[in-house]
Amino acid sequence: MKRIVLCVCVGVILFQLVFMCTLHYFYSGAITRIVPATLRNSTTSPRECWPTTTFCGDILSEPSWIAIDHRNSKFVFSAFYDPVSNIIIIVGLNSRFNGGVCQIWYTSDNMTFLAKEESGIELYRTLPETHGRRYSAVLYRCTSKSKKKPAFISFVETDRFISKGLLVKSIEIPKRYKHRFTVCLMPLHNNFNDSYALVQWIELNLILGADKFRVYNHSSSQSIKTILDMYSGRNITEVVQWSIPVTDVHYFGQVAALQDCLYQNKADSEFIVNLDLDEYIVPRVEHIDTWSDLIANSPAEAFLFRNTFFVANSREHNYSEKAIAQQLRLSTLLMTRHEPKIWSHTLRSKYIARTSKARSLMIHDVPWDAIGVQAERVQSDRAMVFHFQHAASEPNNGTTYIIDETVRKKYGEMLIRNVQRAWNRILRG
């Protein structure tokens, strides 16, 4: 009997040695703190899963908000692996940081092979613009030793709290990007339903140079869904359901959405552009019509544009396409007067940022410490953010407003034609 027990023990030890050698061969790198692991269904008790090597939760197929502690003080949405620094960067929210453990999971393509690595969760970047709210957008960091991309990541606080698993996306810079300019649209909210504004915004930005839009949707109407479905079917938009789990956060978590848009596009798009639905970065120089023309031959990592507000024209009579522009509600063609004030850079400004260099983004700026240098501050005579406030009208206060027909003259005919074509597609279903 003793010999049988001894043989069994030796056999187990040999199996473990062979398995760890297989792990080492599979990852071709350091296996520090990586151990064999198994999957189990989500009904298993958390106490059976921690600190063992069994993953018992659900693995989410898309980025989603999940809590990573029992106090709901920390939430995460998406996770990204940086192969240069061997860290996993996680987009999240934080009200009180009290540590935690990352469980980094590695698997073969057919999910028959699984290993786990553990690392402390750290605050990588705390982002300002909280506006006095309880939760702030943050980037968390977990350090990997394996030098390989994880399959997914989960989080452990205690033996009573284990999170679901988030898939991890690599942000390795490609040899060739899928897209040149991806526009990030911050969360649609309050059952947003301005269909005309959305179609105009997409079509004019396509003319200016956009080739992809990442739209964050917190709450919008069925008509907006119909429009976005049409554009998604043409591979122009991708819609992110932004079911943010807290209300005490600035503007539906806009800053967190910007970080997700940046990291989601690091491996896909050369530049990202941050704009709201009533904003457009418009080149003002003759013979420069697109963003590509505007930034051609510039080595800058980001471009910052000053803002001016346009107001409704109460005395517009001489525009030959006024009737069709009114029918399609093209504010960019109907509003040609803007306030004398041109806002300073970083105040109301928006930007184009190179994804390969930026580490974080803010609403109106790309901070110098996020790209290693200061963003290029584009002069207003070259390009500006044209901000069309739909409710704004020209006040009768003696102010002399500036006439600027750049959009009408450069893009008017094409915009009307493209918007008409878009509505035909939408109405045909």
Sine and cosine of phi, psi and omega as CSV:
sin_phi,cos_phi,sin_psi,cos_psi,sin_omega,cos_omega
0.00,0.00,-0.68,0.73,0.01,-1.00
-0.88,0.47,-0.62,0.79,0.01,-1.00
-0.91,0.42,-0.61,0.79,0.01,-1.00
-0.90,0.43,-0.72,0.69,0.02,-1.00
-0.88,0.48,-0.69,0.73,0.00,-1.00
-0.88,0.47,-0.68,0.73,0.00,-1.00
-0.89,0.45,-0.66,0.75,0.01,-1.00
-0.89,0.45,-0.70,0.72,-0.01,-1.00
-0.88,0.47,-0.70,0.72,0.02,-1.00
-0.89,0.46,-0.65,0.76,0.00,-1.00
-0.88,0.47,-0.69,0.73,0.03,-1.00
-0.88,0.47,-0.70,0.71,0.00,-1.00
-0.88,0.47,-0.69,0.72,0.02,-1.00
-0.89,0.45,-0.64,0.77,0.02,-1.00
-0.88,0.47,-0.68,0.73,0.00,-1.00
-0.90,0.43,-0.64,0.77,0.02,-1.00
-0.90,0.44,-0.70,0.72,0.02,-1.00
-0.89,0.46,-0.66,0.75,-0.03,-1.00
-0.90,0.43,-0.67,0.75,0.01,-1.00
-0.93,0.37,-0.56,0.83,0.09,-1.00
-0.91,0.42,-0.61,0.79,0.06,-1.00
-0.89,0.45,-0.67,0.74,0.08,-1.00
-0.84,0.54,-0.73,0.69,-0.04,-1.00
-0.88,0.47,-0.67,0.75,0.02,-1.00
-0.92,0.40,-0.66,0.75,-0.07,-1.00
-0.90,0.44,-0.64,0.77,-0.06,-1.00
-1.00,-0.10,-0.24,0.97,0.04,-1.00
0.77,0.64,0.61,0.79,-0.01,-1.00
-0.33,-0.94,-0.14,-0.99,-0.01,-1.00
-0.91,0.42,0.65,-0.76,-0.05,-1.00
-0.93,-0.36,0.42,0.91,-0.03,-1.00
-0.80,0.60,0.86,-0.50,0.08,-1.00
0.93,0.37,0.24,0.97,0.10,-0.99
-0.99,-0.10,0.74,-0.67,-0.04,-1.00
-0.74,-0.68,0.42,-0.91,0.08,-1.00
-0.85,0.52,0.52,-0.85,-0.05,-1.00
-0.57,-0.82,0.20,-0.98,0.02,-1.00
-0.70,-0.72,0.34,-0.94,0.10,-0.99
-0.99,-0.17,0.59,-0.81,0.08,-1.00
-0.64,-0.77,0.40,-0.92,-0.09,-1.00
-0.94,0.33,0.23,-0.97,-0.16,-0.99
-0.97,0.26,-0.04,1.00,0.03,-1.00
-1.00,0.07,-0.13,0.99,-0.01,-1.00
-0.92,0.40,0.60,-0.80,0.02,-1.00
-0.90,0.43,0.68,-0.73,0.05,-1.00
-0.81,0.58,-0.52,0.85,-0.02,-1.00
-0.91,0.41,-0.38,0.93,0.04,-1.00
-0.99,0.14,-0.17,0.98,-0.12,-0.99
-0.95,-0.32,-0.27,0.96,-0.09,-1.00
-0.72,-0.69,0.75,-0.66,0.08,1.00
-1.00,-0.09,0.60,0.80,-0.01,-1.00
-0.97,0.23,-0.17,-0.99,-0.06,-1.00
-0.95,-0.31,0.54,0.84,0.02,-1.00
-0.94,-0.35,0.78,-0.63,0.11,-0.99
-0.99,-0.12,0.85,-0.52,-0.13,-0.99
-0.94,-0.35,-0.09,1.00,-0.10,-1.00
-1.00,-0.01,-0.08,-1.00,0.10,-0.99
-1.00,0.05,0.58,-0.82,0.11,-0.99
-0.98,-0.18,0.90,-0.43,-0.08,-1.00
-0.96,0.26,0.70,-0.72,-0.06,-1.00
-0.99,0.14,-0.33,0.94,0.01,-1.00
-0.73,-0.68,0.39,-0.92,0.10,-0.99
-0.82,0.57,0.71,-0.71,-0.04,-1.00
-0.47,-0.88,0.49,-0.87,0.04,-1.00
-0.97,0.24,0.79,-0.61,0.09,-1.00
-0.68,-0.74,0.55,-0.83,0.10,-1.00
-0.98,0.22,0.55,-0.84,0.05,-1.00
-0.84,-0.54,0.26,0.97,0.20,-0.98
-0.47,-0.88,0.32,-0.95,-0.11,-0.99
-0.97,0.24,-0.24,0.97,0.02,-1.00
-1.00,0.04,-0.08,1.00,-0.10,-1.00
0.84,0.54,0.61,0.79,0.07,-1.00
-1.00,-0.09,-0.26,0.97,0.01,-1.00
-0.72,-0.70,0.73,-0.68,0.08,-1.00
-0.76,-0.65,0.46,-0.89,0.07,-1.00
-0.74,-0.68,0.41,-0.91,-0.06,-1.00
-0.83,-0.55,-0.68,0.73,-0.08,-1.00
-0.49,-0.87,0.39,-0.92,-0.10,-1.00
-0.69,-0.72,0.58,-0.81,-0.12,-0.99
-0.63,-0.78,0.68,-0.73,0.00,-1.00
-0.98,-0.19,0.81,-0.58,0.07,-1.00
-0.98,-0.17,0.95,-0.31,-0.07,-1.00
-0.95,0.31,-0.30,0.96,0.01,-1.00
-0.96,0.29,-0.73,0.68,-0.05,-1.00
-0.98,-0.20,-0.04,1.00,-0.01,-1.00
0.83,0.56,0.71,0.71,0.08,-1.00
-0.82,-0.57,0.44,-0.90,0.13,-0.99
-0.97,-0.26,0.83,-0.55,-0.01,-1.00
-0.98,-0.22,0.77,-0.64,-0.10,-0.99
-0.84,-0.54,0.79,-0.61,0.05,-1.00
-0.99,0.14,0.77,-0.63,-0.05,-1.00
-0.38,-0.92,-0.14,-0.99,0.09,-1.00
-0.81,-0.58,0.47,-0.88,-0.05,-1.00
-0.54,-0.84,0.70,-0.71,0.16,-0.99
-0.91,-0.42,-0.45,0.89,0.06,-1.00
-0.41,-0.91,0.89,-0.46,-0.05,-1.00
-1.00,-0.01,0.84,-0.55,-0.01,-1.00
-0.71,-0.70,0.53,0.85,0.09,-1.00
0.98,0.21,-0.27,-0.96,-0.05,-1.00
0.57,-0.82,0.03,-1.00,-0.06,-1.00
-0.83,-0.56,0.75,-0.66,0.16,-0.99
-1.00,0.01,0.73,-0.69,0.17,-0.98
-0.96,-0.29,0.92,-0.39,-0.08,-1.00
-0.98,-0.22,0.86,-0.51,-0.15,-0.99
-0.93,-0.37,0.71,-0.70,0.00,-1.00
-0.88,-0.48,0.62,-0.79,-0.03,-1.00
-0.51,-0.86,0.36,-0.93,0.15,-0.99
-0.98,0.19,0.18,-0.98,-0.09,-1.00
-0.87,0.49,-0.56,0.83,-0.05,-1.00
-1.00,-0.08,0.22,0.98,0.06,-1.00
0.89,0.46,0.32,0.95,0.03,-1.00
-1.00,0.03,-0.15,0.99,-0.07,-1.00
-0.78,-0.63,0.80,-0.60,-0.08,-1.00
-0.63,-0.77,0.66,-0.75,0.09,-1.00
-0.61,-0.79,0.42,-0.91,-0.07,-1.00
-0.80,-0.60,0.62,-0.78,0.11,-0.99
-0.79,-0.61,0.61,-0.79,0.02,-1.00
-0.90,-0.43,0.56,-0.83,-0.03,-1.00
-0.47,-0.88,0.54,-0.84,0.09,-1.00
-0.94,0.35,0.63,-0.78,0.07,-1.00
-0.99,0.12,0.70,-0.71,-0.04,-1.00
-0.82,-0.57,0.39,-0.92,0.17,-0.99
-0.99,0.14,0.91,-0.41,-0.01,-1.00
-1.00,0.09,-0.77,0.63,0.07,-1.00
-0.56,-0.83,0.80,-0.60,0.16,-0.99
-0.99,-0.12,0.80,-0.60,-0.15,-0.99
-0.97,-0.23,0.71,-0.71,-0.01,-1.00
-0.97,0.26,-0.35,-0.94,-0.05,-1.00
0.91,0.41,0.69,0.72,0.07,-1.00
-0.99,0.13,-0.37,0.93,-0.01,-1.00
0.82,0.58,0.61,0.79,0.07,-1.00
0.97,0.23,0.14,0.99,0.01,-1.00
-0.99,0.13,0.33,-0.94,-0.07,-1.00
-0.91,0.42,-0.69,0.72,-0.09,-1.00
-0.99,-0.15,0.65,-0.76,0.09,-1.00
-0.87,-0.49,0.48,-0.88,0.10,-1.00
-0.96,0.30,0.63,-0.78,0.00,-1.00
-0.61,-0.79,0.31,-0.95,0.25,-0.97
-0.91,-0.40,0.87,-0.50,0.11,-0.99
-1.00,0.01,0.29,-0.96,0.01,-1.00
-0.65,-0.76,0.67,-0.74,0.15,-0.99
-0.79,-0.61,0.72,-0.70,-0.09,-1.00
-0.99,-0.10,0.75,-0.66,0.00,-1.00
-0.97,-0.24,0.56,-0.83,0.07,-1.00
-0.97,-0.24,-0.15,0.99,-0.22,-0.97
-0.99,0.11,-0.38,0.93,-0.05,-1.00
0.89,0.45,0.48,0.88,0.09,-1.00
-0.69,-0.72,0.44,-0.90,-0.01,-1.00
-0.95,0.32,0.79,-0.62,0.09,-1.00
-0.94,0.33,0.36,-0.93,0.11,-0.99
-0.99,0.15,-0.72,0.69,0.02,-1.00
-0.41,-0.91,0.15,-0.99,-0.06,-1.00
-0.68,-0.73,0.61,-0.79,0.09,-1.00
-0.74,-0.68,0.07,-1.00,-0.13,-0.99
-0.68,-0.74,0.63,-0.78,-0.04,-1.00
-0.81,-0.59,0.74,-0.67,0.11,-0.99
-0.96,-0.26,-0.80,0.60,0.05,-1.00
-0.62,-0.79,-0.03,-1.00,0.04,-1.00
-0.95,0.32,-0.03,1.00,0.05,-1.00
-0.97,-0.26,-0.09,1.00,-0.03,-1.00
-0.67,-0.74,0.92,-0.40,0.09,-1.00
-0.75,-0.66,0.78,-0.63,-0.10,-1.00
-0.99,0.17,0.14,-0.99,0.20,-0.98
-0.95,0.32,0.18,-0.98,-0.02,-1.00
-0.99,-0.13,0.73,-0.68,0.09,-1.00
-0.98,-0.20,0.75,-0.66,0.12,-0.99
-0.90,0.44,0.55,-0.83,-0.04,-1.00
-0.95,-0.32,0.78,-0.63,0.02,-1.00
-0.97,-0.25,0.69,-0.72,0.06,-1.00
-0.97,0.25,0.61,-0.79,0.06,-1.00
-0.91,-0.41,0.51,0.86,0.07,-1.00
-0.89,0.45,0.74,-0.67,-0.02,-1.00
-0.94,0.35,0.80,-0.60,-0.05,-1.00
-0.99,0.15,0.26,-0.96,0.10,-0.99
-0.94,0.33,-0.53,0.85,0.01,-1.00
-0.62,-0.78,0.79,-0.61,-0.01,-1.00
-0.98,0.19,0.48,-0.88,0.10,-0.99
-0.95,0.31,-0.56,0.83,-0.09,-1.00
-0.74,-0.67,0.44,-0.90,0.09,-1.00
-1.00,-0.02,-0.80,0.60,-0.04,-1.00
-0.81,-0.59,0.89,-0.46,0.13,-0.99
-0.95,-0.32,0.79,-0.62,-0.02,-1.00
-0.99,-0.13,0.76,-0.65,0.03,-1.00
-0.99,-0.13,0.87,-0.50,0.04,-1.00
-0.96,-0.29,0.88,-0.48,-0.08,-1.00
-0.94,0.34,0.21,-0.98,-0.30,-0.95
-0.81,0.58,0.85,-0.53,0.24,-0.97
-0.92,0.39,0.69,-0.72,-0.12,-0.99
-0.54,-0.84,0.08,-1.00,0.01,-1.00
0.80,0.60,0.68,0.73,0.00,-1.00
0.79,0.61,0.77,0.64,-0.04,-1.00
-0.77,0.64,0.72,-0.69,-0.08,-1.00
-0.61,-0.79,0.32,0.95,-0.01,-1.00
-0.99,0.10,1.00,0.10,-0.08,-1.00
-0.89,0.45,-0.66,0.75,-0.02,-1.00
-0.89,0.46,-0.66,0.75,0.00,-1.00
-0.90,0.44,-0.65,0.76,-0.03,-1.00
-0.91,0.41,-0.71,0.70,-0.01,-1.00
-0.90,0.44,-0.71,0.71,0.04,-1.00
-0.85,0.53,-0.70,0.71,-0.07,-1.00
-0.90,0.44,-0.71,0.70,0.00,-1.00
-0.91,0.41,-0.72,0.69,-0.10,-0.99
-0.93,0.37,-0.64,0.77,0.02,-1.00
-0.94,0.35,-0.63,0.78,0.03,-1.00
-0.93,0.37,-0.51,0.86,0.12,-0.99
-0.89,0.46,-0.66,0.75,0.04,-1.00
-0.89,0.45,-0.63,0.77,-0.04,-1.00
-0.95,0.30,-0.35,0.94,0.07,-1.00
0.64,-0.77,-0.14,0.99,0.01,-1.00
-0.91,0.42,0.60,-0.80,0.14,-0.99
-0.81,-0.59,0.00,1.00,0.05,-1.00
-0.41,-0.91,0.56,-0.83,0.05,-1.00
-0.77,-0.64,0.76,-0.65,0.11,-0.99
-0.95,-0.32,0.94,-0.35,-0.15,-0.99
-0.96,-0.28,0.84,-0.54,0.03,-1.00
-1.00,-0.08,0.85,-0.52,-0.12,-0.99
-0.91,-0.42,0.94,-0.33,0.10,-0.99
-1.00,-0.04,-0.70,0.71,-0.01,-1.00
-0.33,-0.94,0.85,-0.53,0.01,-1.00
-0.47,-0.88,0.23,-0.97,-0.11,-0.99
-0.99,0.12,0.14,-0.99,0.04,-1.00
-0.90,0.43,-0.57,0.82,0.02,-1.00
-0.90,0.43,-0.59,0.81,0.05,-1.00
-0.93,0.38,-0.64,0.77,0.05,-1.00
-0.87,0.50,-0.66,0.75,0.01,-1.00
-0.87,0.49,-0.69,0.72,0.01,-1.00
-0.90,0.43,-0.74,0.67,-0.03,-1.00
-0.91,0.41,-0.56,0.83,0.07,-1.00
-0.88,0.47,-0.65,0.76,0.02,-1.00
-0.88,0.47,-0.74,0.67,-0.02,-1.00
-0.93,0.36,-0.58,0.81,0.04,-1.00
-0.91,0.42,-0.59,0.80,0.05,-1.00
-0.90,0.44,-0.39,0.92,0.06,-1.00
-0.99,-0.11,0.15,0.99,0.01,-1.00
0.88,0.47,0.56,0.83,0.03,-1.00
-0.98,-0.19,-0.62,0.78,0.03,-1.00
-0.89,-0.45,0.48,-0.88,0.25,-0.97
-0.79,-0.61,0.77,-0.64,-0.12,-0.99
-0.97,-0.24,0.78,-0.62,0.01,-1.00
-0.95,-0.31,0.86,-0.50,0.06,-1.00
-0.97,0.24,0.90,-0.43,-0.18,-0.98
-0.96,-0.29,0.95,0.31,-0.03,-1.00
-1.00,0.05,0.93,0.37,-0.08,-1.00
-0.89,0.46,0.73,-0.68,-0.21,-0.98
-1.00,0.08,-0.02,1.00,-0.04,-1.00
-0.76,-0.65,0.38,-0.92,0.06,-1.00
-0.96,-0.28,-0.39,0.92,-0.06,-1.00
-1.00,0.10,0.87,0.49,-0.02,-1.00
-0.56,-0.83,0.52,-0.85,-0.09,-1.00
-0.93,0.37,0.79,-0.61,0.19,-0.98
0.72,0.69,0.81,0.59,0.09,-1.00
0.85,0.52,0.52,0.85,0.05,-1.00
0.95,0.31,0.60,0.80,-0.05,-1.00
-0.84,0.54,-0.67,0.75,-0.05,-1.00
-0.92,0.40,-0.63,0.78,0.06,-1.00
-0.90,0.43,-0.64,0.77,0.02,-1.00
-0.89,0.46,-0.61,0.79,0.05,-1.00
-0.88,0.47,-0.65,0.76,0.01,-1.00
-0.92,0.40,-0.66,0.75,0.04,-1.00
-0.89,0.46,-0.67,0.74,0.00,-1.00
-0.89,0.45,-0.65,0.76,0.03,-1.00
-0.87,0.48,-0.81,0.59,-0.12,-0.99
-0.96,0.29,-0.53,0.85,0.07,-1.00
-0.89,0.45,-0.46,0.89,-0.09,-1.00
-0.98,-0.21,-0.01,1.00,-0.03,-1.00
-0.86,0.51,-0.56,0.83,-0.01,-1.00
-0.99,-0.12,0.00,1.00,-0.14,-0.99
-0.86,-0.52,-0.56,0.83,-0.15,-0.99
-0.76,-0.65,0.68,-0.73,-0.02,-1.00
-0.93,0.36,-0.63,0.78,0.00,-1.00
-0.76,-0.66,0.47,-0.88,0.26,-0.96
-0.87,-0.50,0.47,-0.88,-0.06,-1.00
-0.82,-0.58,0.79,-0.62,-0.02,-1.00
-0.98,-0.22,0.91,-0.41,-0.01,-1.00
-0.59,-0.81,0.52,-0.85,0.19,-0.98
-1.00,-0.01,0.08,-1.00,-0.12,-0.99
-0.94,0.35,-0.26,0.97,0.02,-1.00
-0.91,-0.41,0.38,0.93,-0.04,-1.00
-0.83,-0.55,0.56,-0.83,0.01,-1.00
-0.56,-0.83,0.71,-0.70,0.12,-0.99
-1.00,0.02,0.93,-0.36,-0.18,-0.98
-0.91,-0.41,0.88,-0.48,0.13,-0.99
-0.92,0.40,0.70,-0.71,-0.06,-1.00
-0.94,-0.34,-0.12,0.99,-0.04,-1.00
-0.99,0.14,0.64,-0.77,0.03,-1.00
-0.89,0.46,0.66,-0.75,0.01,-1.00
0.95,0.30,0.10,1.00,0.15,-0.99
-0.90,-0.43,0.96,-0.29,-0.15,-0.99
-0.93,-0.36,-0.34,0.94,-0.10,-0.99
-0.81,-0.58,0.24,-0.97,0.05,-1.00
-0.90,0.44,-0.61,0.79,0.03,-1.00
-0.87,0.50,-0.70,0.71,0.05,-1.00
-0.89,0.46,-0.64,0.77,-0.11,-0.99
-0.91,0.42,-0.64,0.77,-0.09,-1.00
-0.96,-0.26,0.18,0.98,-0.04,-1.00
-0.83,0.56,0.71,-0.70,0.08,-1.00
0.94,0.35,0.14,0.99,0.05,-1.00
-1.00,-0.05,0.75,-0.66,0.02,-1.00
-1.00,0.07,0.04,1.00,-0.09,-1.00
-0.85,0.52,0.52,-0.85,0.01,-1.00
-1.00,0.08,-0.35,0.94,0.02,-1.00
-0.38,-0.93,0.42,-0.91,-0.04,-1.00
-0.78,-0.62,0.82,-0.57,-0.08,-1.00
-0.94,-0.34,0.75,-0.66,-0.12,-0.99
-0.88,-0.48,0.69,-0.72,0.03,-1.00
-0.97,0.26,0.39,-0.92,-0.11,-0.99
-0.92,-0.40,0.57,-0.82,0.22,-0.98
-0.64,-0.77,0.51,-0.86,-0.05,-1.00
-0.99,-0.16,0.79,-0.62,0.10,-0.99
-1.00,-0.04,0.49,-0.87,0.00,-1.00
-0.83,-0.56,0.36,-0.93,-0.02,-1.00
-0.90,0.44,0.63,-0.77,0.01,-1.00
-1.00,0.06,0.94,-0.35,0.00,-1.00
-1.00,0.09,-0.22,0.98,-0.07,-1.00
-0.80,-0.59,0.56,0.83,-0.02,-1.00
-1.00,0.06,0.87,-0.49,-0.03,-1.00
-0.75,-0.67,-0.26,0.97,-0.23,-0.97
-0.96,-0.29,0.26,0.97,-0.03,-1.00
-1.00,-0.05,0.89,-0.46,-0.12,-0.99
-0.91,0.40,-0.46,0.89,-0.03,-1.00
-0.98,-0.18,0.36,0.93,-0.09,-1.00
-0.87,0.49,-0.65,0.76,-0.07,-1.00
-0.90,0.44,-0.74,0.67,-0.01,-1.00
-0.94,0.35,-0.57,0.82,0.05,-1.00
-0.90,0.43,-0.60,0.80,0.06,-1.00
-0.94,0.35,-0.64,0.77,0.00,-1.00
-0.88,0.48,-0.65,0.76,0.00,-1.00
-1.00,0.01,-0.01,1.00,0.02,-1.00
0.82,0.57,0.76,0.65,-0.03,-1.00
-1.00,0.02,1.00,0.07,-0.04,-1.00
-0.87,0.50,-0.50,0.86,-0.03,-1.00
-0.93,0.37,-0.34,0.94,0.05,-1.00
-0.99,-0.17,-0.40,0.92,-0.04,-1.00
-1.00,0.00,-0.42,0.91,-0.04,-1.00
-0.97,-0.25,0.95,-0.32,-0.06,-1.00
-0.85,-0.53,0.17,0.99,0.05,-1.00
-0.90,-0.44,0.75,-0.66,0.07,-1.00
-0.83,-0.56,0.33,-0.95,-0.02,-1.00
-0.90,0.45,0.45,-0.90,0.02,-1.00
-0.89,0.46,-0.48,0.88,-0.07,-1.00
-0.95,0.30,0.76,-0.65,0.18,-0.98
-0.93,-0.38,0.89,-0.45,-0.14,-0.99
-0.92,0.39,0.50,-0.86,0.00,-1.00
-0.93,0.38,0.38,-0.93,0.12,-0.99
-0.85,0.52,0.65,-0.76,-0.05,-1.00
0.99,0.15,-0.15,0.99,0.10,-0.99
-0.94,-0.34,0.95,-0.32,-0.03,-1.00
0.92,0.38,0.10,1.00,-0.04,-1.00
-0.97,0.23,0.31,-0.95,0.13,-0.99
-0.73,-0.68,0.08,-1.00,-0.23,-0.97
-0.49,-0.87,0.28,-0.96,0.24,-0.97
-0.90,-0.44,0.80,-0.60,-0.08,-1.00
-0.80,-0.59,0.65,-0.76,0.06,-1.00
-0.98,0.22,0.85,-0.52,-0.13,-0.99
-0.93,0.37,-0.45,0.89,-0.10,-1.00
-0.93,0.37,-0.39,0.92,-0.09,-1.00
-0.96,-0.29,-0.53,0.85,-0.11,-0.99
-0.93,0.36,0.69,-0.72,0.06,-1.00
-0.97,-0.26,-0.37,0.93,0.08,-1.00
-0.32,-0.95,0.29,-0.96,-0.03,-1.00
-0.71,-0.70,0.46,-0.89,0.16,-0.99
-0.89,-0.45,0.04,-1.00,-0.11,-0.99
-0.93,0.37,-0.69,0.72,-0.11,-0.99
-0.90,-0.44,0.21,0.98,-0.07,-1.00
-0.33,-0.95,0.38,-0.93,0.21,-0.98
-0.93,-0.37,0.98,-0.19,-0.12,-0.99
-0.85,0.53,0.57,-0.82,-0.06,-1.00
-0.87,0.49,-0.58,0.82,-0.02,-1.00
-0.96,0.27,-0.15,0.99,0.04,-1.00
-1.00,0.02,-0.28,0.96,0.01,-1.00
-0.78,-0.62,-0.06,1.00,0.03,-1.00
1.00,0.03,-0.27,0.96,0.04,-1.00
-0.59,-0.81,0.22,-0.98,0.05,-1.00
-0.98,0.21,0.62,-0.78,0.05,-1.00
-0.89,0.45,0.54,-0.84,0.06,-1.00
-0.93,0.36,0.81,-0.59,-0.03,-1.00
-1.00,-0.05,0.98,-0.20,-0.10,-0.99
-0.95,0.31,0.74,-0.67,0.00,-1.00
-0.94,0.35,0.55,-0.83,-0.10,-0.99
-0.93,0.38,-0.36,0.93,0.05,-1.00
-0.98,0.21,-0.20,0.98,0.07,-1.00
-1.00,-0.06,-0.68,0.74,0.01,-1.00
-0.23,-0.97,0.46,-0.89,0.04,-1.00
-0.58,-0.81,0.27,-0.96,0.24,-0.97
-0.99,0.10,0.92,-0.39,0.10,-0.99
-1.00,0.03,0.89,-0.45,-0.12,-0.99
-0.93,-0.36,0.95,-0.32,-0.08,-1.00
-0.98,-0.18,0.99,-0.14,0.02,-1.00
-0.99,0.14,0.91,-0.41,-0.15,-0.99
-0.89,0.45,-0.54,0.84,-0.05,-1.00
-1.00,0.04,-0.14,0.99,-0.10,-1.00
-0.97,0.23,0.68,-0.73,0.09,-1.00
-0.79,-0.62,0.33,-0.94,-0.06,-1.00
-0.97,0.25,0.92,-0.38,-0.05,-1.00
-0.95,0.30,0.46,-0.89,0.01,-1.00
-1.00,-0.05,0.94,0.35,-0.06,-1.00
-0.83,-0.56,0.26,0.96,0.03,-1.00
0.99,0.12,-0.01,1.00,0.00,-1.00
-0.94,0.33,0.69,-0.72,0.08,-1.00
-1.00,-0.01,0.92,-0.39,-0.01,-1.00
-1.00,0.02,0.47,-0.89,-0.07,-1.00
-1.00,-0.03,0.77,-0.64,0.07,-1.00
-1.00,0.06,0.79,-0.61,0.03,-1.00
-0.63,-0.78,0.94,-0.33,-0.04,-1.00
-0.97,-0.25,0.44,0.90,-0.05,-1.00
-0.83,0.56,-0.76,0.65,-0.04,-1.00
-0.90,0.44,-0.71,0.71,-0.03,-1.00
-0.87,0.49,-0.71,0.70,-0.09,-1.00
-0.97,0.24,-0.65,0.76,-0.07,-1.00
-0.98,0.17,-0.65,0.76,-0.22,-0.98
-0.83,-0.55,-0.05,1.00,-0.16,-0.99
-0.82,0.57,-0.81,0.59,-0.05,-1.00
-0.88,0.47,-0.72,0.69,-0.02,-1.00
-0.91,0.41,-0.61,0.79,0.00,-1.00
-0.90,0.43,-0.73,0.69,0.02,-1.00
-0.86,0.51,-0.72,0.69,-0.02,-1.00
-0.88,0.47,-0.71,0.71,-0.04,-1.00
-0.94,0.34,-0.61,0.79,0.03,-1.00
-0.92,0.39,-0.66,0.75,0.06,-1.00
-0.86,0.50,-0.69,0.73,0.01,-1.00
-0.90,0.44,-0.64,0.77,0.01,-1.00
-0.89,0.45,-0.68,0.73,0.00,-1.00
-0.92,0.40,-0.57,0.82,0.08,-1.00
-0.87,0.49,-0.67,0.74,0.02,-1.00
-0.90,0.44,-0.69,0.73,-0.06,-1.00
-0.90,0.43,-0.71,0.71,-0.06,-1.00
-0.95,0.32,-0.48,0.88,0.06,-1.00
-0.96,0.29,-0.35,0.94,-0.01,-1.00
0.97,0.24,0.00,0.00,0.00,0.00
